[in-house]
Amino acid sequence: MSKKIINKMNVSPLPEPTVLVTVKAEDKSPNIITIAWTGVFSHSPSIVYIAVHPARYSHSMLKESMEYVINIPSENLAKITDYCGIVSGKNVDKFKETGLTPIPASIVKAPLIKECLVNIECRVKDILNFGSHDIFVGEIVATHYDEEVLKENGVPDVEKIRPYGYTFGEYRSIGEKLGLAGYSKKSIKD
């Protein structure tokens, strides 16, 4: 098999998680922004990030409030997730238009999205700029799971959460489990 060298791509070849981020600034209604550039920076302390273009309506709200909630949608919310990424909260109340339910967070002012099975409250610790987007580095201050997605041992069941990703302009399901962390240690030939 031959490989083609592409020096510059306008999209990431890496699958990225797709999340709905809620933000609430003073004197403004809460907004929802779809984010695919997100991830974990550190587990101790628990630090995550979201990347937001400065032209986005939520960008100024994030800078003002310095907090946000990462809401992890299930596959059944893919169409709503897409909608929240293509319309501006400047012109549309996305909660009203989508039928999503805002519920109070335990610490931050931004609401949780009730229909999302996982909600992660964050306080902005730093804002970094790397070209086109600003990186809002957030410390996790609270995480909420719907009880129905927790196994008996309290660990979240990914098959019940059914998160999905985004790559090359497409939303894609995560798929089946390939193995547990460390399973290769048993035998690399199995």
MOHU-V355625 format. One line per field, one symbol per residue. psi: psi as a letter, one per 30 degrees, with the letter a starting at -180 (. if undefined). A space follows every 50 residues. Layout:
psi=???
This chain:
psi=klkkkjekkflkfkkkkkljkkkjlkgklllkkkkfilakekfjljkllk kkkffkefeeeeeeehllkjkjllefgeeeeeeffflkfefkjeeeefgl jkkklfelfklljefkfkkjkkkkflkkkibflkjjkkkkfkkkkkeffk legfkkjefeehllakkhgkkklealkfllkfffeekff.
